[in-house]
Amino acid sequence: MTVRRTLPQRTRSLIGAWCFADHYGPDDVAETGGMDVAPHPHTGLQTVSWLFSGEIEHRDSLGSHAFVRPGELNLMTGGHGIAHTEVSTPRTTILHGVQLWVALPGEHRDAPRDFQHHEPAPLHLDGAELRVFLGTLAGRTSPVRTFTPLLGAEILLPPGTALTLPVDPAFEHGLLVDAGEVTLSGAPLKPAELGYAAPGPDHLTLTNPSDTPARTVLLGGPPFEEEIVMWWNFIGRSHEEVARAREDWMAELGGPRFGEVEGYAGAPLPAPELPSVPLKARGRGR
């Protein structure tokens, strides 16, 4: 699949508690084969799945069996440990979306397994269409539970549209452009680029100056002050914590810490080898 690792990047590791953003597709599954991710583990995070097109079947070791569809949120909590699978369905022709991770704060990084599904209703504002899947924006609040304040919303901007949104001045924000060209408070952004706005302003202005529609994903949250160690599918606070999670996964491949995923015909994914040097913790600005 065509995947663009949008976050983390060299100059920024987090936006709020958002610590990972993979922007993938659009891919013709007849050519690429689509998505088929065998059972794999997570610790210390919440996964946020959001599609623009296609359909993905989700199974996890909590027993959840659900589908990810365009305009619908799937959020999975893998604190102490969870395993899951992701497989695009036969109904999928074009697969296109974002896979996002949220770092759990230290006091909750061993939170129990959880799974939430939400279908946010579209909100029409000044010609734009918003779907608020996490947090609060433009008077619309998502009921989905998180461990730190967060904002997540898809925003569609018709040609020539300017949209000014009131935002929490304590939040930093990131705007991922999926399609079209957009300016974020005057800064131009092209497709697959991620714009950043530091805390302070109480509003953001998104403008589509082109003659084609634009689609964006707005992320936000108060600066996450903890340093994290993120490697493969694990988030911890030290090399030793991540190494222990890897060891548990390889020893169990579906044991008590991570559980077993039922309904997937295939073996779990083995973890890669750890690097030969200790993993380093990173903060939000690097």
DAZIWO-V714633 format. One record per residue. N is the residue number from 1. RES is the residue in three letters. SS is DSSP state (a for helix, b for strand, c for the rest). PSI is psi in whole degrees, -180 to 180 (NA if undefined). D_CENTER is the distance of its C-alpha to the mean C-alpha in Angstrom with 2 decimals. Layout:
n->N res->RES ss->SS psi->PSI d_center->D_CENTER
n->N res->RES ss->SS psi->PSI d_center->D_CENTER
//
This chain:
n->1 res->MET ss->c psi->155 d_center->17.02
n->2 res->THR ss->c psi->112 d_center->16.38
n->3 res->VAL ss->b psi->131 d_center->13.20
n->4 res->ARG ss->b psi->117 d_center->12.68
n->5 res->ARG ss->b psi->98 d_center->11.15
n->6 res->THR ss->b psi->-32 d_center->10.44
n->7 res->LEU ss->b psi->135 d_center->9.50
n->8 res->PRO ss->c psi->160 d_center->11.45
n->9 res->GLN ss->b psi->176 d_center->14.63
n->10 res->ARG ss->c psi->-35 d_center->18.22
n->11 res->THR ss->c psi->-8 d_center->18.70
n->12 res->ARG ss->b psi->127 d_center->15.55
n->13 res->SER ss->c psi->-30 d_center->13.42
n->14 res->LEU ss->c psi->154 d_center->11.62
n->15 res->ILE ss->b psi->107 d_center->11.38
n->16 res->GLY ss->c psi->-137 d_center->12.26
n->17 res->ALA ss->c psi->0 d_center->10.48
n->18 res->TRP ss->b psi->121 d_center->7.20
n->19 res->CYS ss->b psi->-3 d_center->8.08
n->20 res->PHE ss->b psi->133 d_center->6.14
n->21 res->ALA ss->b psi->113 d_center->5.18
n->22 res->ASP ss->b psi->124 d_center->7.17
n->23 res->HIS ss->b psi->115 d_center->9.06
n->24 res->TYR ss->b psi->152 d_center->11.55
n->25 res->GLY ss->b psi->-170 d_center->14.85
n->26 res->PRO ss->b psi->132 d_center->16.91
n->27 res->ASP ss->b psi->135 d_center->18.67
n->28 res->ASP ss->b psi->111 d_center->21.86
n->29 res->VAL ss->a psi->-19 d_center->21.58
n->30 res->ALA ss->a psi->-26 d_center->25.39
n->31 res->GLU ss->a psi->-38 d_center->25.28
n->32 res->THR ss->a psi->-19 d_center->22.24
n->33 res->GLY ss->c psi->-9 d_center->22.40
n->34 res->GLY ss->c psi->-158 d_center->18.88
n->35 res->MET ss->c psi->131 d_center->16.41
n->36 res->ASP ss->b psi->90 d_center->18.06
n->37 res->VAL ss->b psi->114 d_center->16.30
n->38 res->ALA ss->b psi->170 d_center->18.83
n->39 res->PRO ss->b psi->128 d_center->18.47
n->40 res->HIS ss->b psi->157 d_center->16.56
n->41 res->PRO ss->b psi->164 d_center->15.92
n->42 res->HIS ss->b psi->148 d_center->13.46
n->43 res->THR ss->b psi->151 d_center->14.69
n->44 res->GLY ss->c psi->21 d_center->13.89
n->45 res->LEU ss->b psi->170 d_center->10.27
n->46 res->GLN ss->b psi->136 d_center->8.27
n->47 res->THR ss->b psi->139 d_center->5.84
n->48 res->VAL ss->b psi->115 d_center->4.32
n->49 res->SER ss->b psi->129 d_center->5.98
n->50 res->TRP ss->b psi->124 d_center->7.55
n->51 res->LEU ss->b psi->147 d_center->10.66
n->52 res->PHE ss->b psi->-34 d_center->13.33
n->53 res->SER ss->b psi->155 d_center->15.89
n->54 res->GLY ss->c psi->-171 d_center->16.78
n->55 res->GLU ss->b psi->135 d_center->16.32
n->56 res->ILE ss->b psi->133 d_center->14.82
n->57 res->GLU ss->b psi->127 d_center->16.63
n->58 res->HIS ss->b psi->133 d_center->14.96
n->59 res->ARG ss->b psi->143 d_center->17.29
n->60 res->ASP ss->b psi->173 d_center->17.02
n->61 res->SER ss->c psi->-2 d_center->19.68
n->62 res->LEU ss->c psi->-17 d_center->19.76
n->63 res->GLY ss->c psi->3 d_center->21.33
n->64 res->SER ss->c psi->139 d_center->18.67
n->65 res->HIS ss->b psi->110 d_center->19.13
n->66 res->ALA ss->b psi->171 d_center->17.15
n->67 res->PHE ss->b psi->143 d_center->16.04
n->68 res->VAL ss->b psi->122 d_center->12.98
n->69 res->ARG ss->b psi->159 d_center->14.68
n->70 res->PRO ss->b psi->133 d_center->14.31
n->71 res->GLY ss->c psi->8 d_center->14.04
n->72 res->GLU ss->c psi->137 d_center->13.13
n->73 res->LEU ss->b psi->133 d_center->10.28
n->74 res->ASN ss->b psi->124 d_center->10.01
n->75 res->LEU ss->b psi->124 d_center->8.95
n->76 res->MET ss->b psi->134 d_center->10.52
n->77 res->THR ss->b psi->122 d_center->12.03
n->78 res->GLY ss->b psi->77 d_center->13.40
n->79 res->GLY ss->c psi->-85 d_center->15.51
n->80 res->HIS ss->c psi->-33 d_center->18.81
n->81 res->GLY ss->c psi->135 d_center->17.78
n->82 res->ILE ss->b psi->157 d_center->16.50
n->83 res->ALA ss->b psi->149 d_center->16.61
n->84 res->HIS ss->b psi->169 d_center->15.27
n->85 res->THR ss->b psi->155 d_center->15.73
n->86 res->GLU ss->b psi->121 d_center->14.16
n->87 res->VAL ss->b psi->124 d_center->16.92
n->88 res->SER ss->b psi->144 d_center->17.32
n->89 res->THR ss->c psi->163 d_center->20.33
n->90 res->PRO ss->c psi->-21 d_center->23.74
n->91 res->ARG ss->c psi->-12 d_center->23.28
n->92 res->THR ss->c psi->129 d_center->20.63
n->93 res->THR ss->c psi->-46 d_center->22.22
n->94 res->ILE ss->b psi->124 d_center->19.52
n->95 res->LEU ss->b psi->127 d_center->15.95
n->96 res->HIS ss->b psi->126 d_center->13.49
n->97 res->GLY ss->b psi->-162 d_center->9.88
n->98 res->VAL ss->b psi->143 d_center->6.34
n->99 res->GLN ss->b psi->122 d_center->4.21
n->100 res->LEU ss->b psi->148 d_center->0.98
n->101 res->TRP ss->b psi->147 d_center->4.09
n->102 res->VAL ss->b psi->126 d_center->6.75
n->103 res->ALA ss->b psi->132 d_center->10.24
n->104 res->LEU ss->c psi->139 d_center->12.97
n->105 res->PRO ss->c psi->157 d_center->16.14
n->106 res->GLY ss->a psi->-42 d_center->19.12
n->107 res->GLU ss->a psi->-16 d_center->21.00
n->108 res->HIS ss->a psi->11 d_center->18.34
n->109 res->ARG ss->c psi->-9 d_center->16.95
n->110 res->ASP ss->c psi->26 d_center->19.22
n->111 res->ALA ss->c psi->151 d_center->18.22
n->112 res->PRO ss->c psi->164 d_center->19.20
n->113 res->ARG ss->c psi->145 d_center->17.21
n->114 res->ASP ss->b psi->157 d_center->15.90
n->115 res->PHE ss->b psi->133 d_center->14.36
n->116 res->GLN ss->b psi->143 d_center->14.00
n->117 res->HIS ss->b psi->138 d_center->14.17
n->118 res->HIS ss->b psi->138 d_center->14.68
n->119 res->GLU ss->c psi->91 d_center->16.11
n->120 res->PRO ss->c psi->134 d_center->16.26
n->121 res->ALA ss->c psi->145 d_center->19.51
n->122 res->PRO ss->c psi->144 d_center->19.74
n->123 res->LEU ss->b psi->124 d_center->21.26
n->124 res->HIS ss->b psi->125 d_center->23.71
n->125 res->LEU ss->b psi->118 d_center->24.54
n->126 res->ASP ss->c psi->39 d_center->26.88
n->127 res->GLY ss->c psi->-16 d_center->26.30
n->128 res->ALA ss->b psi->164 d_center->22.51
n->129 res->GLU ss->b psi->126 d_center->20.30
n->130 res->LEU ss->b psi->144 d_center->17.37
n->131 res->ARG ss->b psi->110 d_center->15.10
n->132 res->VAL ss->b psi->106 d_center->13.88
n->133 res->PHE ss->b psi->-18 d_center->11.30
n->134 res->LEU ss->b psi->141 d_center->11.01
n->135 res->GLY ss->c psi->-155 d_center->13.96
n->136 res->THR ss->b psi->135 d_center->16.94
n->137 res->LEU ss->b psi->133 d_center->17.79
n->138 res->ALA ss->c psi->37 d_center->21.19
n->139 res->GLY ss->c psi->1 d_center->22.53
n->140 res->ARG ss->b psi->130 d_center->19.94
n->141 res->THR ss->b psi->131 d_center->18.24
n->142 res->SER ss->c psi->141 d_center->15.70
n->143 res->PRO ss->c psi->-1 d_center->17.19
n->144 res->VAL ss->c psi->134 d_center->14.08
n->145 res->ARG ss->c psi->135 d_center->14.74
n->146 res->THR ss->c psi->170 d_center->12.86
n->147 res->PHE ss->c psi->-9 d_center->14.69
n->148 res->THR ss->c psi->158 d_center->14.50
n->149 res->PRO ss->c psi->134 d_center->14.79
n->150 res->LEU ss->c psi->159 d_center->11.66
n->151 res->LEU ss->b psi->133 d_center->11.42
n->152 res->GLY ss->b psi->126 d_center->9.13
n->153 res->ALA ss->b psi->141 d_center->11.31
n->154 res->GLU ss->b psi->135 d_center->12.21
n->155 res->ILE ss->b psi->122 d_center->15.60
n->156 res->LEU ss->b psi->127 d_center->18.27
n->157 res->LEU ss->b psi->113 d_center->21.20
n->158 res->PRO ss->c psi->166 d_center->24.48
n->159 res->PRO ss->c psi->137 d_center->26.79
n->160 res->GLY ss->c psi->14 d_center->28.44
n->161 res->THR ss->c psi->139 d_center->26.30
n->162 res->ALA ss->b psi->131 d_center->25.80
n->163 res->LEU ss->b psi->122 d_center->23.68
n->164 res->THR ss->b psi->124 d_center->24.04
n->165 res->LEU ss->b psi->130 d_center->21.73
n->166 res->PRO ss->b psi->134 d_center->22.72
n->167 res->VAL ss->c psi->163 d_center->20.10
n->168 res->ASP ss->c psi->120 d_center->20.43
n->169 res->PRO ss->c psi->-14 d_center->22.21
n->170 res->ALA ss->c psi->-10 d_center->20.89
n->171 res->PHE ss->b psi->146 d_center->17.30
n->172 res->GLU ss->b psi->155 d_center->16.09
n->173 res->HIS ss->b psi->151 d_center->14.02
n->174 res->GLY ss->b psi->137 d_center->12.19
n->175 res->LEU ss->b psi->114 d_center->12.80
n->176 res->LEU ss->b psi->123 d_center->11.40
n->177 res->VAL ss->b psi->120 d_center->14.29
n->178 res->ASP ss->b psi->-46 d_center->13.96
n->179 res->ALA ss->b psi->146 d_center->17.68
n->180 res->GLY ss->c psi->-176 d_center->20.73
n->181 res->GLU ss->c psi->133 d_center->21.67
n->182 res->VAL ss->b psi->147 d_center->20.83
n->183 res->THR ss->b psi->136 d_center->22.17
n->184 res->LEU ss->b psi->106 d_center->20.36
n->185 res->SER ss->c psi->42 d_center->23.32
n->186 res->GLY ss->c psi->-14 d_center->25.48
n->187 res->ALA ss->b psi->123 d_center->23.40
n->188 res->PRO ss->b psi->140 d_center->23.08
n->189 res->LEU ss->b psi->139 d_center->19.88
n->190 res->LYS ss->c psi->169 d_center->19.90
n->191 res->PRO ss->c psi->138 d_center->17.54
n->192 res->ALA ss->c psi->1 d_center->14.68
n->193 res->GLU ss->c psi->153 d_center->15.46
n->194 res->LEU ss->b psi->115 d_center->13.50
n->195 res->GLY ss->b psi->151 d_center->15.88
n->196 res->TYR ss->b psi->138 d_center->16.17
n->197 res->ALA ss->b psi->122 d_center->18.26
n->198 res->ALA ss->c psi->162 d_center->19.66
n->199 res->PRO ss->c psi->156 d_center->20.65
n->200 res->GLY ss->c psi->-60 d_center->23.96
n->201 res->PRO ss->c psi->148 d_center->24.05
n->202 res->ASP ss->c psi->10 d_center->24.15
n->203 res->HIS ss->b psi->156 d_center->23.14
n->204 res->LEU ss->b psi->141 d_center->21.21
n->205 res->THR ss->b psi->123 d_center->22.79
n->206 res->LEU ss->b psi->129 d_center->21.08
n->207 res->THR ss->b psi->134 d_center->23.70
n->208 res->ASN ss->c psi->99 d_center->23.94
n->209 res->PRO ss->c psi->-3 d_center->27.30
n->210 res->SER ss->c psi->-179 d_center->27.41
n->211 res->ASP ss->c psi->18 d_center->29.04
n->212 res->THR ss->c psi->153 d_center->25.99
n->213 res->PRO ss->c psi->155 d_center->23.05
n->214 res->ALA ss->b psi->144 d_center->19.78
n->215 res->ARG ss->b psi->133 d_center->16.22
n->216 res->THR ss->b psi->162 d_center->13.60
n->217 res->VAL ss->b psi->122 d_center->10.32
n->218 res->LEU ss->b psi->125 d_center->11.20
n->219 res->LEU ss->b psi->147 d_center->9.29
n->220 res->GLY ss->b psi->167 d_center->11.71
n->221 res->GLY ss->b psi->162 d_center->13.30
n->222 res->PRO ss->b psi->147 d_center->16.46
n->223 res->PRO ss->c psi->131 d_center->16.69
n->224 res->PHE ss->c psi->109 d_center->15.70
n->225 res->GLU ss->c psi->-11 d_center->19.12
n->226 res->GLU ss->c psi->149 d_center->18.77
n->227 res->GLU ss->c psi->144 d_center->18.63
n->228 res->ILE ss->b psi->156 d_center->16.49
n->229 res->VAL ss->b psi->117 d_center->17.19
n->230 res->MET ss->b psi->121 d_center->14.33
n->231 res->TRP ss->b psi->134 d_center->15.75
n->232 res->TRP ss->c psi->-117 d_center->14.89
n->233 res->ASN ss->c psi->16 d_center->12.88
n->234 res->PHE ss->b psi->144 d_center->14.37
n->235 res->ILE ss->b psi->129 d_center->13.99
n->236 res->GLY ss->b psi->-161 d_center->17.40
n->237 res->ARG ss->c psi->-4 d_center->19.86
n->238 res->SER ss->c psi->162 d_center->22.34
n->239 res->HIS ss->a psi->-42 d_center->23.18
n->240 res->GLU ss->a psi->-38 d_center->25.23
n->241 res->GLU ss->a psi->-42 d_center->22.53
n->242 res->VAL ss->a psi->-40 d_center->20.28
n->243 res->ALA ss->a psi->-37 d_center->23.46
n->244 res->ARG ss->a psi->-39 d_center->24.43
n->245 res->ALA ss->a psi->-43 d_center->21.22
n->246 res->ARG ss->a psi->-44 d_center->21.84
n->247 res->GLU ss->a psi->-42 d_center->25.46
n->248 res->ASP ss->a psi->-42 d_center->24.78
n->249 res->TRP ss->a psi->-45 d_center->22.62
n->250 res->MET ss->a psi->-31 d_center->25.27
n->251 res->ALA ss->a psi->-32 d_center->28.09
n->252 res->GLU ss->a psi->-44 d_center->26.75
n->253 res->LEU ss->c psi->52 d_center->24.47
n->254 res->GLY ss->c psi->28 d_center->23.87
n->255 res->GLY ss->c psi->-159 d_center->26.07
n->256 res->PRO ss->c psi->-34 d_center->26.03
n->257 res->ARG ss->c psi->-44 d_center->23.21
n->258 res->PHE ss->c psi->-22 d_center->20.56
n->259 res->GLY ss->c psi->175 d_center->22.50
n->260 res->GLU ss->c psi->145 d_center->23.11
n->261 res->VAL ss->c psi->119 d_center->21.31
n->262 res->GLU ss->c psi->146 d_center->24.01
n->263 res->GLY ss->c psi->1 d_center->24.45
n->264 res->TYR ss->c psi->127 d_center->23.10
n->265 res->ALA ss->c psi->86 d_center->25.98
n->266 res->GLY ss->c psi->164 d_center->25.29
n->267 res->ALA ss->c psi->153 d_center->25.13
n->268 res->PRO ss->c psi->157 d_center->22.22
n->269 res->LEU ss->c psi->130 d_center->20.75
n->270 res->PRO ss->c psi->150 d_center->22.65
n->271 res->ALA ss->c psi->145 d_center->21.04
n->272 res->PRO ss->c psi->167 d_center->22.06
n->273 res->GLU ss->c psi->143 d_center->24.69
n->274 res->LEU ss->c psi->151 d_center->23.87
n->275 res->PRO ss->c psi->162 d_center->24.97
n->276 res->SER ss->c psi->-11 d_center->28.58
n->277 res->VAL ss->c psi->152 d_center->27.88
n->278 res->PRO ss->c psi->141 d_center->26.16
n->279 res->LEU ss->c psi->140 d_center->22.47
n->280 res->LYS ss->c psi->142 d_center->22.21
n->281 res->ALA ss->c psi->147 d_center->20.23
n->282 res->ARG ss->b psi->142 d_center->18.39
n->283 res->GLY ss->c psi->-174 d_center->18.05
n->284 res->ARG ss->c psi->-28 d_center->16.03
n->285 res->GLY ss->c psi->5 d_center->18.47
n->286 res->ARG ss->c psi->NA d_center->18.71
//
